[in-house]
Amino acid sequence: MKRISIFFFILFAVNLLIAQTKVLKMSATKSTDYGVTYFLPKTMLTVRVNYSKITQKAGPYARYAEKYLGVNGQSVISEDRIYYTLNNINVISKGVIDKDASYLVEFKSKTTAPFVYLTEDGLICTINADYEAESNDDNKVKPTTPPVSESKQLSAHSVFTEEYLNAGSVTKMAEVAAKQIYKLRDSRTDLLTGNADNTPRDGEGMKIVLANLEAQEKALTELFVGTTSIESFDSEFEIEPISNIDKEVLFRFSKYAGVVDKNDLSGSPVYINIKNLESIETQDIVDPKRKAKEAQSIVYNTPGKAEVEVFYGINSLYKNTLPIVQFGNKQILATSLFEDKKAPVKVYFYPETGAIKQITQ
């Protein structure tokens, strides 16, 4: 553990909830030897995968769809099948505690007392300034939203006519079902053109009647064209970027099983590349000559950048440049920055990366 001397107090530790992020406002006391420990983060990448299970069921009258409804080709499901599709991939850069980057901030007992905010895990947020966490919607875990159910789906049996029920063959049943579909379409047309005998008097009533007609038509049409249902799933994979990664198998994807383990050869590989880009050159904005040592300074991160790409076959599913702490370096703030008691300096950090966001007075 590195010891860092800074000329300020920290009062007692207090739990605060700010912008849905728990932080601690802290100051040193005699019982803690006027010191407090903080951590710098390292970067973890979370790969979020969204995929769907598609279940198709053929209608009992699929072979009559063209004859009676004029529908053919891909519009008609001719056999039952289940398959999976890969929809979307996103990569989130997140800061987590780096246990190897722990620093003891040591304070003097007779200095004017500024204050420091730390996250609940101990990552540094601010010095001399209140902490207001910035919400990042991309980093929030978004649970899969179940499909919104529409109106209650009708069963085809609920709209069967007496003629249909008395039909003696599958061919006759298909013919009667088709006739009923055309009758429902004619009824809808009569309502919309005002030719129906019992047209609803208000708009809401009209919507209800039309919706009922459409539901009946849909139930009967599915006897010919079949049905399709879709379920959505999410999977996550974590990677700690330490060095370049070239075409590493992240997971495998099977048309018949969805996302499977990277060692499961039933699926085709989905790869990830992580390329360390040239780090942005930074200078110590407080002490360019860097004469202060870490033991007399505040240490902070200057993250590097990496190009992250996820691809499946020849298709690139995700490509972006993300901040990576491990590809950067560490800098220091000299303690002389905090010696002016009349104009105390405020320092704002990015807790997710440990980088300095802003320095003001």
C-alpha positions in Angstrom: 0.0 0.0 0.0 1.3 3.4 -0.9 1.1 6.3 1.5 0.1 9.7 0.3 0.3 12.9 2.4 -2.3 15.6 1.8 -2.8 18.6 4.0 -6.5 18.3 4.8 -8.9 16.7 7.3 -11.8 14.5 6.5 -14.7 14.6 9.0 -16.6 11.4 9.9 -17.9 8.9 7.3 -21.5 9.4 6.3 -23.6 7.3 3.9 -25.4 9.4 1.3 -27.5 8.3 -1.6 -27.0 10.6 -4.6 -28.4 10.0 -8.1 -28.9 6.3 -7.2 -25.2 5.8 -6.4 -24.1 5.2 -2.8 -21.2 7.4 -1.8 -19.4 8.2 1.4 -18.5 11.7 2.6 -15.4 11.1 4.7 -12.8 12.8 6.9 -10.0 11.5 9.0 -10.2 11.4 12.7 -7.7 10.7 15.5 -9.1 7.1 15.7 -8.1 6.5 12.1 -4.7 8.2 12.5 -6.0 10.9 10.1 -5.9 8.6 7.1 -8.3 7.1 4.7 -7.8 4.4 2.0 -9.1 4.8 -1.5 -8.9 2.6 -4.6 -8.4 3.3 -8.3 -10.5 1.2 -10.7 -9.6 -1.2 -13.5 -11.8 -1.8 -16.5 -14.0 -4.8 -17.1 -15.9 -5.3 -20.3 -19.4 -6.7 -20.3 -20.6 -8.1 -23.6 -24.4 -8.2 -23.7 -26.0 -10.5 -26.2 -29.7 -10.5 -27.2 -31.1 -13.3 -29.2 -34.5 -14.8 -30.0 -36.1 -18.2 -30.1 -38.6 -18.5 -33.0 -41.2 -21.2 -32.9 -43.2 -21.8 -36.1 -46.2 -24.2 -36.3 -47.8 -25.2 -39.6 -51.6 -24.8 -39.9 -53.7 -27.9 -40.5 -54.7 -26.6 -43.9 -51.3 -25.4 -45.1 -51.6 -27.3 -48.4 -54.9 -25.5 -49.2 -53.6 -22.0 -48.6 -52.9 -21.3 -52.2 -56.1 -22.9 -53.5 -58.5 -21.2 -51.2 -56.7 -18.0 -50.1 -54.2 -17.4 -52.9 -51.3 -17.4 -50.4 -48.1 -19.3 -51.1 -44.3 -19.3 -50.7 -42.8 -17.9 -47.5 -46.1 -16.6 -46.3 -47.2 -20.2 -45.5 -45.5 -22.2 -42.8 -45.4 -25.7 -44.3 -43.8 -27.6 -41.3 -43.2 -27.1 -37.6 -39.7 -25.8 -36.7 -37.8 -24.0 -33.9 -34.7 -21.9 -34.6 -32.7 -19.1 -33.0 -31.5 -15.7 -34.3 -28.8 -13.4 -33.0 -30.3 -9.9 -32.7 -27.9 -7.5 -31.0 -24.6 -7.2 -29.2 -23.4 -4.4 -27.0 -20.2 -3.9 -25.0 -20.2 -1.9 -21.8 -17.0 -0.6 -20.2 -17.3 -0.6 -16.4 -14.9 0.3 -13.6 -14.4 -2.1 -10.8 -12.1 -2.0 -7.7 -8.4 -2.8 -8.5 -7.1 -4.3 -5.4 -3.6 -3.7 -6.5 -4.3 0.1 -6.8 -4.9 0.9 -3.1 -3.6 4.2 -1.6 -3.6 5.5 1.9 -4.4 9.2 2.0 -2.7 10.6 5.2 -3.9 13.9 6.6 -2.4 16.4 9.0 -4.4 17.2 12.1 -4.1 21.0 12.0 -5.0 21.7 8.4 -8.2 23.4 7.2 -10.6 20.5 6.5 -11.8 20.0 3.0 -13.8 16.8 2.3 -13.7 13.8 0.0 -16.4 11.6 -1.5 -15.7 7.9 -2.2 -18.0 5.4 -3.6 -19.3 2.7 -1.3 -16.5 0.4 -2.7 -13.8 3.1 -2.1 -13.3 4.6 -5.5 -12.4 8.3 -5.3 -15.1 10.7 -6.6 -14.3 14.3 -5.5 -12.1 16.4 -3.3 -13.6 19.6 -1.8 -16.7 19.2 -3.9 -20.1 17.5 -3.5 -20.6 14.5 -5.7 -23.4 14.3 -8.2 -23.3 10.9 -10.1 -24.0 11.1 -13.8 -26.5 8.5 -14.9 -25.3 6.2 -17.7 -28.2 4.3 -19.2 -25.9 2.1 -21.3 -24.3 0.7 -18.1 -27.6 -0.1 -16.5 -28.7 -3.8 -16.7 -31.8 -3.8 -18.8 -33.9 -6.8 -18.2 -35.6 -8.4 -21.1 -39.0 -7.0 -21.6 -41.7 -9.6 -22.2 -43.8 -9.0 -25.3 -46.8 -6.9 -24.6 -49.9 -9.1 -24.9 -52.4 -7.7 -27.3 -56.1 -8.6 -27.0 -56.9 -12.1 -25.9 -56.2 -14.4 -28.9 -59.2 -16.2 -30.2 -59.1 -19.9 -30.9 -60.2 -20.9 -34.4 -62.7 -23.3 -32.8 -64.5 -20.4 -31.2 -65.5 -19.1 -34.6 -66.3 -22.4 -36.4 -69.7 -22.4 -38.1 -72.2 -25.3 -38.1 -71.4 -25.9 -41.7 -67.7 -26.3 -40.8 -68.4 -28.6 -37.9 -70.5 -30.9 -40.2 -67.9 -31.0 -42.9 -67.0 -34.6 -43.6 -63.4 -34.2 -44.9 -60.3 -32.0 -44.4 -60.7 -30.6 -47.8 -64.3 -29.6 -47.1 -63.3 -28.1 -43.7 -60.6 -26.0 -45.4 -63.1 -24.8 -48.0 -65.7 -23.8 -45.3 -63.0 -22.0 -43.2 -61.9 -20.0 -46.3 -65.5 -19.0 -47.0 -65.8 -17.8 -43.5 -62.6 -15.7 -43.9 -64.1 -14.0 -46.9 -67.4 -13.3 -45.1 -65.5 -11.7 -42.3 -63.6 -9.5 -44.7 -66.9 -8.5 -46.4 -68.4 -7.6 -43.1 -65.4 -5.4 -42.2 -65.6 -3.7 -45.6 -69.4 -3.0 -45.1 -68.6 -1.4 -41.7 -65.9 0.8 -43.1 -68.0 1.9 -46.0 -71.2 2.4 -43.9 -73.2 -0.3 -45.7 -73.6 -2.6 -42.7 -77.1 -2.9 -41.2 -76.0 -2.5 -37.6 -73.1 0.0 -37.8 -72.0 1.1 -34.3 -73.0 4.7 -33.5 -69.8 5.8 -31.9 -66.1 5.5 -32.7 -65.2 3.3 -29.7 -67.9 0.8 -30.6 -66.6 0.7 -34.1 -63.1 -0.1 -32.9 -64.4 -3.0 -30.7 -66.4 -4.5 -33.6 -63.5 -4.2 -36.1 -61.1 -5.6 -33.6 -63.3 -8.6 -33.1 -63.7 -9.2 -36.8 -59.9 -9.0 -37.2 -59.3 -11.5 -34.4 -61.7 -14.0 -35.9 -60.1 -13.6 -39.4 -56.6 -14.0 -37.9 -57.7 -17.2 -36.0 -59.0 -18.7 -39.2 -56.2 -17.6 -41.4 -53.7 -19.2 -39.1 -55.3 -22.5 -39.9 -53.8 -22.0 -43.4 -50.6 -20.0 -43.0 -49.6 -21.2 -39.5 -48.3 -19.4 -36.4 -45.1 -17.8 -35.3 -44.1 -17.0 -31.7 -40.9 -15.2 -30.6 -39.2 -15.3 -27.2 -36.3 -13.0 -26.4 -33.3 -13.9 -24.3 -30.2 -12.1 -22.9 -26.7 -13.4 -22.0 -23.7 -11.6 -20.6 -20.0 -12.3 -20.8 -17.2 -10.5 -18.9 -13.7 -9.9 -20.0 -10.8 -8.2 -18.2 -8.7 -6.6 -20.9 -5.1 -7.0 -20.0 -3.5 -7.0 -23.4 -4.5 -7.2 -27.1 -6.9 -10.0 -28.0 -7.0 -11.3 -31.5 -9.9 -13.4 -32.7 -10.7 -15.0 -29.4 -13.8 -17.1 -29.2 -16.3 -15.3 -26.9 -19.1 -17.8 -27.2 -20.8 -20.0 -29.8 -24.1 -19.5 -31.5 -26.3 -22.4 -32.7 -29.3 -22.0 -34.9 -30.9 -24.8 -33.0 -29.9 -24.0 -29.4 -29.1 -20.2 -29.3 -26.1 -19.1 -27.3 -23.9 -22.0 -26.1 -20.5 -22.2 -24.4 -17.4 -21.4 -26.4 -16.3 -25.1 -26.0 -19.6 -26.4 -27.4 -18.8 -27.3 -31.0 -22.5 -27.5 -31.9 -22.4 -23.7 -32.4 -20.5 -21.4 -34.7 -17.9 -19.2 -33.0 -18.5 -15.5 -32.2 -15.2 -13.8 -31.9 -13.9 -10.7 -30.1 -10.9 -8.5 -30.9 -9.5 -5.9 -28.5 -6.8 -3.7 -30.0 -4.8 -1.3 -27.7 -4.8 2.0 -29.4 -2.0 4.6 -28.9 -2.6 6.2 -25.5 -3.4 9.8 -25.5 -0.3 11.7 -24.2 -0.9 13.4 -20.9 1.0 15.8 -18.8 0.7 16.4 -15.1 -1.4 19.5 -15.2 -0.3 20.6 -11.7 3.3 19.7 -11.6 4.7 19.2 -15.1 8.1 18.3 -13.9 6.7 15.5 -11.8 9.1 16.2 -8.9 6.6 15.1 -6.3 6.6 11.5 -5.4 3.6 9.2 -5.1 4.0 9.2 -1.4 3.3 13.0 -1.3 0.6 13.1 -4.0 -2.8 12.0 -5.1 -2.5 9.2 -7.7 -5.1 9.1 -10.5 -5.6 7.2 -13.8 -5.2 8.4 -17.3 -7.0 5.6 -19.2 -5.9 4.4 -22.6 -8.3 3.4 -25.4 -9.0 0.2 -27.2 -10.9 -0.7 -30.4 -13.3 -3.5 -29.5 -15.0 -5.6 -32.2 -17.3 -8.6 -31.9 -18.0 -10.5 -35.1 -19.8 -13.6 -36.3 -18.5 -15.1 -39.5 -17.9 -12.2 -41.8 -20.4 -10.0 -40.1 -19.3 -7.3 -37.6 -21.9 -7.2 -34.8 -20.2 -4.5 -32.7 -17.3 -2.1 -33.2 -16.4 0.8 -31.0 -13.6 2.6 -29.2 -13.8 2.3 -25.4 -11.7 3.7 -22.5 -9.5 1.0 -20.9 -7.7 1.8 -17.6 -5.2 -1.0 -18.1 -4.0 0.4 -21.4 -3.3 3.8 -19.8 -1.0 5.0 -17.0 -1.1 6.7 -13.7 -0.5 10.4 -12.9 -0.1 12.4 -9.7 -1.4 15.6 -8.2 1.1 17.4 -6.1 0.0 18.3 -2.5 0.9 21.9 -3.0 -2.3 22.2 -5.0 -4.2 22.2 -1.7 -2.1 24.6 0.4 -4.1 27.8 -0.4 -6.7 27.9 2.4 -8.4 31.0 1.0 -9.2 29.5 -2.4 -9.6 25.8 -1.9 -9.3 23.7 -5.0 -12.1 21.3 -6.1 -11.2 18.2 -7.9 -13.7 16.0 -9.7 -12.9 12.4 -10.8 -14.6 9.9 -13.0 -15.1 7.0 -10.5 -15.5 4.5 -13.4 -12.0 5.2 -14.7 -10.2 7.1 -11.9 -9.4 9.9 -14.3 -9.7 13.6 -13.4 -12.8 15.2 -14.8 -12.3 18.8 -13.7 -10.2 21.0 -11.4 -11.7 24.3 -10.2 -11.4 26.9 -7.4 
